[in-house]
Amino acid sequence: MLSGIITVVLMLIFVAVWVWAWSPRNKQSFDETARLALDEGPGNNTAEGAGEPHA
């Protein structure tokens, strides 16, 4: 009985996280986060330490 309740609770948590992740209002935030590695790469002056030579 207890394992069934735990399974249902975990499934509800999973579905809630899935709905939150696919929510259209989070799209802009996720897109910005996905671009961070590309935007702050070597040669971009917006990264910390700009102007310092890279090894």
PDB file with SEQRES, HELIX, SHEET and CRYST1 records, atoms N, CA, C and O in Angstrom:
SEQRES   1 A   55  MET LEU SER GLY ILE ILE THR VAL VAL LEU MET LEU ILE          
SEQRES   2 A   55  PHE VAL ALA VAL TRP VAL TRP ALA TRP SER PRO ARG ASN          
SEQRES   3 A   55  LYS GLN SER PHE ASP GLU THR ALA ARG LEU ALA LEU ASP          
SEQRES   4 A   55  GLU GLY PRO GLY ASN ASN THR ALA GLU GLY ALA GLY GLU          
SEQRES   5 A   55  PRO HIS ALA                                                  
HELIX    1 AA1 LEU A    2  ALA A   21  1                                  20    
HELIX    2 AA2 PRO A   24  ASN A   26  5                                   3    
HELIX    3 AA3 LYS A   27  ASP A   39  1                                  13    
CRYST1    1.000    1.000    1.000  90.00  90.00  90.00 P 1           1          
ATOM      1  N   MET A   1       0.829  -1.203   0.000  1.00  0.00           N  
ATOM      2  CA  MET A   1       0.000   0.000   0.000  1.00  0.00           C  
ATOM      3  C   MET A   1       0.867   1.258   0.000  1.00  0.00           C  
ATOM      4  O   MET A   1       0.623   2.179  -0.780  1.00  0.00           O  
ATOM      5  N   LEU A   2       1.874   1.302   0.868  1.00  0.00           N  
ATOM      6  CA  LEU A   2       2.745   2.474   0.963  1.00  0.00           C  
ATOM      7  C   LEU A   2       3.543   2.668  -0.328  1.00  0.00           C  
ATOM      8  O   LEU A   2       3.735   3.797  -0.779  1.00  0.00           O  
ATOM      9  N   SER A   3       4.001   1.577  -0.912  1.00  0.00           N  
ATOM     10  CA  SER A   3       4.780   1.712  -2.151  1.00  0.00           C  
ATOM     11  C   SER A   3       3.903   2.244  -3.289  1.00  0.00           C  
ATOM     12  O   SER A   3       4.395   2.970  -4.152  1.00  0.00           O  
ATOM     13  N   GLY A   4       2.639   1.903  -3.303  1.00  0.00           N  
ATOM     14  CA  GLY A   4       1.719   2.427  -4.309  1.00  0.00           C  
ATOM     15  C   GLY A   4       1.506   3.929  -4.151  1.00  0.00           C  
ATOM     16  O   GLY A   4       1.451   4.658  -5.142  1.00  0.00           O  
ATOM     17  N   ILE A   5       1.388   4.385  -2.927  1.00  0.00           N  
ATOM     18  CA  ILE A   5       1.222   5.817  -2.662  1.00  0.00           C  
ATOM     19  C   ILE A   5       2.482   6.579  -3.076  1.00  0.00           C  
ATOM     20  O   ILE A   5       2.396   7.644  -3.687  1.00  0.00           O  
ATOM     21  N   ILE A   6       3.634   6.036  -2.743  1.00  0.00           N  
ATOM     22  CA  ILE A   6       4.898   6.673  -3.115  1.00  0.00           C  
ATOM     23  C   ILE A   6       5.025   6.741  -4.634  1.00  0.00           C  
ATOM     24  O   ILE A   6       5.468   7.756  -5.172  1.00  0.00           O  
ATOM     25  N   THR A   7       4.643   5.682  -5.324  1.00  0.00           N  
ATOM     26  CA  THR A   7       4.695   5.665  -6.790  1.00  0.00           C  
ATOM     27  C   THR A   7       3.796   6.746  -7.382  1.00  0.00           C  
ATOM     28  O   THR A   7       4.206   7.455  -8.301  1.00  0.00           O  
ATOM     29  N   VAL A   8       2.594   6.878  -6.873  1.00  0.00           N  
ATOM     30  CA  VAL A   8       1.659   7.891  -7.373  1.00  0.00           C  
ATOM     31  C   VAL A   8       2.198   9.296  -7.107  1.00  0.00           C  
ATOM     32  O   VAL A   8       2.125  10.161  -7.981  1.00  0.00           O  
ATOM     33  N   VAL A   9       2.728   9.526  -5.930  1.00  0.00           N  
ATOM     34  CA  VAL A   9       3.282  10.845  -5.593  1.00  0.00           C  
ATOM     35  C   VAL A   9       4.453  11.183  -6.514  1.00  0.00           C  
ATOM     36  O   VAL A   9       4.541  12.305  -7.014  1.00  0.00           O  
ATOM     37  N   LEU A  10       5.342  10.234  -6.739  1.00  0.00           N  
ATOM     38  CA  LEU A  10       6.484  10.472  -7.619  1.00  0.00           C  
ATOM     39  C   LEU A  10       6.045  10.710  -9.061  1.00  0.00           C  
ATOM     40  O   LEU A  10       6.635  11.535  -9.758  1.00  0.00           O  
ATOM     41  N   MET A  11       5.029  10.005  -9.508  1.00  0.00           N  
ATOM     42  CA  MET A  11       4.504  10.234 -10.854  1.00  0.00           C  
ATOM     43  C   MET A  11       3.900  11.631 -10.974  1.00  0.00           C  
ATOM     44  O   MET A  11       4.086  12.293 -11.995  1.00  0.00           O  
ATOM     45  N   LEU A  12       3.184  12.086  -9.956  1.00  0.00           N  
ATOM     46  CA  LEU A  12       2.611  13.429  -9.978  1.00  0.00           C  
ATOM     47  C   LEU A  12       3.701  14.500  -9.988  1.00  0.00           C  
ATOM     48  O   LEU A  12       3.575  15.511 -10.678  1.00  0.00           O  
ATOM     49  N   ILE A  13       4.765  14.277  -9.225  1.00  0.00           N  
ATOM     50  CA  ILE A  13       5.892  15.213  -9.230  1.00  0.00           C  
ATOM     51  C   ILE A  13       6.535  15.251 -10.611  1.00  0.00           C  
ATOM     52  O   ILE A  13       6.854  16.327 -11.118  1.00  0.00           O  
ATOM     53  N   PHE A  14       6.726  14.087 -11.220  1.00  0.00           N  
ATOM     54  CA  PHE A  14       7.312  14.020 -12.553  1.00  0.00           C  
ATOM     55  C   PHE A  14       6.459  14.777 -13.560  1.00  0.00           C  
ATOM     56  O   PHE A  14       6.991  15.549 -14.357  1.00  0.00           O  
ATOM     57  N   VAL A  15       5.152  14.570 -13.539  1.00  0.00           N  
ATOM     58  CA  VAL A  15       4.253  15.247 -14.474  1.00  0.00           C  
ATOM     59  C   VAL A  15       4.270  16.756 -14.225  1.00  0.00           C  
ATOM     60  O   VAL A  15       4.242  17.532 -15.180  1.00  0.00           O  
ATOM     61  N   ALA A  16       4.314  17.181 -12.978  1.00  0.00           N  
ATOM     62  CA  ALA A  16       4.346  18.606 -12.664  1.00  0.00           C  
ATOM     63  C   ALA A  16       5.619  19.256 -13.205  1.00  0.00           C  
ATOM     64  O   ALA A  16       5.560  20.349 -13.768  1.00  0.00           O  
ATOM     65  N   VAL A  17       6.757  18.603 -13.042  1.00  0.00           N  
ATOM     66  CA  VAL A  17       8.016  19.138 -13.568  1.00  0.00           C  
ATOM     67  C   VAL A  17       7.979  19.157 -15.088  1.00  0.00           C  
ATOM     68  O   VAL A  17       8.450  20.113 -15.704  1.00  0.00           O  
ATOM     69  N   TRP A  18       7.429  18.123 -15.697  1.00  0.00           N  
ATOM     70  CA  TRP A  18       7.338  18.063 -17.156  1.00  0.00           C  
ATOM     71  C   TRP A  18       6.462  19.203 -17.686  1.00  0.00           C  
ATOM     72  O   TRP A  18       6.822  19.847 -18.672  1.00  0.00           O  
ATOM     73  N   VAL A  19       5.331  19.455 -17.052  1.00  0.00           N  
ATOM     74  CA  VAL A  19       4.437  20.541 -17.476  1.00  0.00           C  
ATOM     75  C   VAL A  19       5.136  21.884 -17.302  1.00  0.00           C  
ATOM     76  O   VAL A  19       5.031  22.748 -18.172  1.00  0.00           O  
ATOM     77  N   TRP A  20       5.842  22.072 -16.200  1.00  0.00           N  
ATOM     78  CA  TRP A  20       6.560  23.327 -15.962  1.00  0.00           C  
ATOM     79  C   TRP A  20       7.639  23.542 -17.022  1.00  0.00           C  
ATOM     80  O   TRP A  20       7.783  24.651 -17.538  1.00  0.00           O  
ATOM     81  N   ALA A  21       8.399  22.494 -17.351  1.00  0.00           N  
ATOM     82  CA  ALA A  21       9.486  22.616 -18.316  1.00  0.00           C  
ATOM     83  C   ALA A  21       8.971  22.926 -19.717  1.00  0.00           C  
ATOM     84  O   ALA A  21       9.642  23.636 -20.466  1.00  0.00           O  
ATOM     85  N   TRP A  22       7.822  22.425 -20.086  1.00  0.00           N  
ATOM     86  CA  TRP A  22       7.275  22.652 -21.428  1.00  0.00           C  
ATOM     87  C   TRP A  22       6.307  23.827 -21.480  1.00  0.00           C  
ATOM     88  O   TRP A  22       5.679  24.070 -22.511  1.00  0.00           O  
ATOM     89  N   SER A  23       6.184  24.555 -20.374  1.00  0.00           N  
ATOM     90  CA  SER A  23       5.295  25.710 -20.341  1.00  0.00           C  
ATOM     91  C   SER A  23       5.821  26.797 -21.283  1.00  0.00           C  
ATOM     92  O   SER A  23       7.010  27.115 -21.244  1.00  0.00           O  
ATOM     93  N   PRO A  24       4.967  27.367 -22.121  1.00  0.00           N  
ATOM     94  CA  PRO A  24       5.407  28.402 -23.066  1.00  0.00           C  
ATOM     95  C   PRO A  24       6.014  29.636 -22.386  1.00  0.00           C  
ATOM     96  O   PRO A  24       6.857  30.304 -22.985  1.00  0.00           O  
ATOM     97  N   ARG A  25       5.612  29.949 -21.169  1.00  0.00           N  
ATOM     98  CA  ARG A  25       6.159  31.133 -20.501  1.00  0.00           C  
ATOM     99  C   ARG A  25       7.623  30.963 -20.100  1.00  0.00           C  
ATOM    100  O   ARG A  25       8.293  31.952 -19.805  1.00  0.00           O  
ATOM    101  N   ASN A  26       8.137  29.722 -20.081  1.00  0.00           N  
ATOM    102  CA  ASN A  26       9.539  29.481 -19.744  1.00  0.00           C  
ATOM    103  C   ASN A  26      10.447  29.450 -20.965  1.00  0.00           C  
ATOM    104  O   ASN A  26      11.667  29.376 -20.816  1.00  0.00           O  
ATOM    105  N   LYS A  27       9.888  29.504 -22.159  1.00  0.00           N  
ATOM    106  CA  LYS A  27      10.665  29.346 -23.381  1.00  0.00           C  
ATOM    107  C   LYS A  27      11.770  30.391 -23.507  1.00  0.00           C  
ATOM    108  O   LYS A  27      12.909  30.036 -23.812  1.00  0.00           O  
ATOM    109  N   GLN A  28      11.470  31.658 -23.283  1.00  0.00           N  
ATOM    110  CA  GLN A  28      12.478  32.703 -23.435  1.00  0.00           C  
ATOM    111  C   GLN A  28      13.623  32.510 -22.453  1.00  0.00           C  
ATOM    112  O   GLN A  28      14.788  32.653 -22.824  1.00  0.00           O  
ATOM    113  N   SER A  29      13.308  32.191 -21.223  1.00  0.00           N  
ATOM    114  CA  SER A  29      14.349  31.968 -20.221  1.00  0.00           C  
ATOM    115  C   SER A  29      15.238  30.786 -20.587  1.00  0.00           C  
ATOM    116  O   SER A  29      16.459  30.860 -20.457  1.00  0.00           O  
ATOM    117  N   PHE A  30      14.630  29.699 -21.044  1.00  0.00           N  
ATOM    118  CA  PHE A  30      15.406  28.518 -21.435  1.00  0.00           C  
ATOM    119  C   PHE A  30      16.251  28.793 -22.667  1.00  0.00           C  
ATOM    120  O   PHE A  30      17.381  28.313 -22.759  1.00  0.00           O  
ATOM    121  N   ASP A  31      15.717  29.569 -23.627  1.00  0.00           N  
ATOM    122  CA  ASP A  31      16.488  29.917 -24.822  1.00  0.00           C  
ATOM    123  C   ASP A  31      17.708  30.764 -24.464  1.00  0.00           C  
ATOM    124  O   ASP A  31      18.795  30.546 -24.998  1.00  0.00           O  
ATOM    125  N   GLU A  32      17.528  31.731 -23.561  1.00  0.00           N  
ATOM    126  CA  GLU A  32      18.650  32.555 -23.130  1.00  0.00           C  
ATOM    127  C   GLU A  32      19.710  31.719 -22.423  1.00  0.00           C  
ATOM    128  O   GLU A  32      20.905  31.910 -22.648  1.00  0.00           O  
ATOM    129  N   THR A  33      19.281  30.803 -21.578  1.00  0.00           N  
ATOM    130  CA  THR A  33      20.216  29.941 -20.859  1.00  0.00           C  
ATOM    131  C   THR A  33      20.966  29.027 -21.816  1.00  0.00           C  
ATOM    132  O   THR A  33      22.155  28.772 -21.624  1.00  0.00           O  
ATOM    133  N   ALA A  34      20.285  28.533 -22.841  1.00  0.00           N  
ATOM    134  CA  ALA A  34      20.918  27.640 -23.802  1.00  0.00           C  
ATOM    135  C   ALA A  34      22.000  28.354 -24.609  1.00  0.00           C  
ATOM    136  O   ALA A  34      22.958  27.721 -25.052  1.00  0.00           O  
ATOM    137  N   ARG A  35      21.856  29.667 -24.802  1.00  0.00           N  
ATOM    138  CA  ARG A  35      22.820  30.424 -25.594  1.00  0.00           C  
ATOM    139  C   ARG A  35      24.020  30.907 -24.780  1.00  0.00           C  
ATOM    140  O   ARG A  35      24.973  31.418 -25.368  1.00  0.00           O  
ATOM    141  N   LEU A  36      24.013  30.769 -23.476  1.00  0.00           N  
ATOM    142  CA  LEU A  36      25.095  31.291 -22.639  1.00  0.00           C  
ATOM    143  C   LEU A  36      26.466  30.758 -23.043  1.00  0.00           C  
ATOM    144  O   LEU A  36      27.424  31.525 -23.139  1.00  0.00           O  
ATOM    145  N   ALA A  37      26.564  29.487 -23.273  1.00  0.00           N  
ATOM    146  CA  ALA A  37      27.865  28.901 -23.613  1.00  0.00           C  
ATOM    147  C   ALA A  37      28.380  29.452 -24.934  1.00  0.00           C  
ATOM    148  O   ALA A  37      29.590  29.604 -25.108  1.00  0.00           O  
ATOM    149  N   LEU A  38      27.491  29.753 -25.862  1.00  0.00           N  
ATOM    150  CA  LEU A  38      27.904  30.277 -27.157  1.00  0.00           C  
ATOM    151  C   LEU A  38      28.204  31.766 -27.078  1.00  0.00           C  
ATOM    152  O   LEU A  38      29.129  32.243 -27.735  1.00  0.00           O  
ATOM    153  N   ASP A  39      27.443  32.501 -26.291  1.00  0.00           N  
ATOM    154  CA  ASP A  39      27.606  33.946 -26.201  1.00  0.00           C  
ATOM    155  C   ASP A  39      28.847  34.348 -25.407  1.00  0.00           C  
ATOM    156  O   ASP A  39      29.419  35.407 -25.666  1.00  0.00           O  
ATOM    157  N   GLU A  40      29.271  33.536 -24.457  1.00  0.00           N  
ATOM    158  CA  GLU A  40      30.388  33.901 -23.595  1.00  0.00           C  
ATOM    159  C   GLU A  40      31.647  33.104 -23.901  1.00  0.00           C  
ATOM    160  O   GLU A  40      32.484  32.901 -23.022  1.00  0.00           O  
ATOM    161  N   GLY A  41      31.783  32.661 -25.116  1.00  0.00           N  
ATOM    162  CA  GLY A  41      32.947  31.877 -25.504  1.00  0.00           C  
ATOM    163  C   GLY A  41      34.184  32.739 -25.680  1.00  0.00           C  
ATOM    164  O   GLY A  41      34.109  33.963 -25.565  1.00  0.00           O  
ATOM    165  N   PRO A  42      35.333  32.108 -25.960  1.00  0.00           N  
ATOM    166  CA  PRO A  42      36.562  32.854 -26.197  1.00  0.00           C  
ATOM    167  C   PRO A  42      36.404  33.793 -27.391  1.00  0.00           C  
ATOM    168  O   PRO A  42      35.766  33.450 -28.386  1.00  0.00           O  
ATOM    169  N   GLY A  43      36.992  34.978 -27.275  1.00  0.00           N  
ATOM    170  CA  GLY A  43      36.910  35.937 -28.356  1.00  0.00           C  
ATOM    171  C   GLY A  43      35.732  36.877 -28.236  1.00  0.00           C  
ATOM    172  O   GLY A  43      35.634  37.839 -28.998  1.00  0.00           O  
ATOM    173  N   ASN A  44      34.840  36.625 -27.300  1.00  0.00           N  
ATOM    174  CA  ASN A  44      33.708  37.508 -27.079  1.00  0.00           C  
ATOM    175  C   ASN A  44      34.064  38.433 -25.930  1.00  0.00           C  
ATOM    176  O   ASN A  44      34.454  37.955 -24.865  1.00  0.00           O  
ATOM    177  N   ASN A  45      33.944  39.720 -26.107  1.00  0.00           N  
ATOM    178  CA  ASN A  45      34.367  40.684 -25.092  1.00  0.00           C  
ATOM    179  C   ASN A  45      33.390  40.827 -23.946  1.00  0.00           C  
ATOM    180  O   ASN A  45      33.638  41.611 -23.030  1.00  0.00           O  
ATOM    181  N   THR A  46      32.285  40.097 -23.964  1.00  0.00           N  
ATOM    182  CA  THR A  46      31.333  40.220 -22.869  1.00  0.00           C  
ATOM    183  C   THR A  46      31.675  39.293 -21.712  1.00  0.00           C  
ATOM    184  O   THR A  46      31.118  39.442 -20.624  1.00  0.00           O  
ATOM    185  N   ALA A  47      32.568  38.351 -21.918  1.00  0.00           N  
ATOM    186  CA  ALA A  47      32.926  37.413 -20.855  1.00  0.00           C  
ATOM    187  C   ALA A  47      33.862  38.079 -19.866  1.00  0.00           C  
ATOM    188  O   ALA A  47      34.573  39.025 -20.203  1.00  0.00           O  
ATOM    189  N   GLU A  48      33.853  37.577 -18.646  1.00  0.00           N  
ATOM    190  CA  GLU A  48      34.779  38.094 -17.644  1.00  0.00           C  
ATOM    191  C   GLU A  48      36.204  37.824 -18.097  1.00  0.00           C  
ATOM    192  O   GLU A  48      36.494  36.808 -18.729  1.00  0.00           O  
ATOM    193  N   GLY A  49      37.077  38.749 -17.761  1.00  0.00           N  
ATOM    194  CA  GLY A  49      38.476  38.561 -18.139  1.00  0.00           C  
ATOM    195  C   GLY A  49      38.730  38.912 -19.585  1.00  0.00           C  
ATOM    196  O   GLY A  49      39.735  38.483 -20.153  1.00  0.00           O  
ATOM    197  N   ALA A  50      37.856  39.675 -20.194  1.00  0.00           N  
ATOM    198  CA  ALA A  50      38.042  40.047 -21.601  1.00  0.00           C  
ATOM    199  C   ALA A  50      39.318  40.857 -21.718  1.00  0.00           C  
ATOM    200  O   ALA A  50      39.619  41.684 -20.857  1.00  0.00           O  
ATOM    201  N   GLY A  51      40.047  40.626 -22.752  1.00  0.00           N  
ATOM    202  CA  GLY A  51      41.304  41.331 -22.960  1.00  0.00           C  
ATOM    203  C   GLY A  51      42.509  40.527 -22.516  1.00  0.00           C  
ATOM    204  O   GLY A  51      43.635  40.807 -22.926  1.00  0.00           O  
ATOM    205  N   GLU A  52      42.278  39.538 -21.685  1.00  0.00           N  
ATOM    206  CA  GLU A  52      43.382  38.685 -21.256  1.00  0.00           C  
ATOM    207  C   GLU A  52      43.624  37.617 -22.316  1.00  0.00           C  
ATOM    208  O   GLU A  52      42.670  37.070 -22.869  1.00  0.00           O  
ATOM    209  N   PRO A  53      44.877  37.317 -22.603  1.00  0.00           N  
ATOM    210  CA  PRO A  53      45.152  36.284 -23.618  1.00  0.00           C  
ATOM    211  C   PRO A  53      44.747  34.912 -23.108  1.00  0.00           C  
ATOM    212  O   PRO A  53      44.910  34.595 -21.930  1.00  0.00           O  
ATOM    213  N   HIS A  54      44.218  34.109 -24.012  1.00  0.00           N  
ATOM    214  CA  HIS A  54      43.835  32.743 -23.676  1.00  0.00           C  
ATOM    215  C   HIS A  54      44.959  31.807 -24.051  1.00  0.00           C  
ATOM    216  O   HIS A  54      45.590  31.965 -25.096  1.00  0.00           O  
ATOM    217  N   ALA A  55      45.210  30.828 -23.194  1.00  0.00           N  
ATOM    218  CA  ALA A  55      46.294  29.870 -23.456  1.00  0.00           C  
ATOM    219  C   ALA A  55      45.894  28.866 -24.504  1.00  0.00           C  
ATOM    220  O   ALA A  55      46.682  27.986 -24.849  1.00  0.00           O  
TER     221      ALA A  55                                                      
END                                                                             
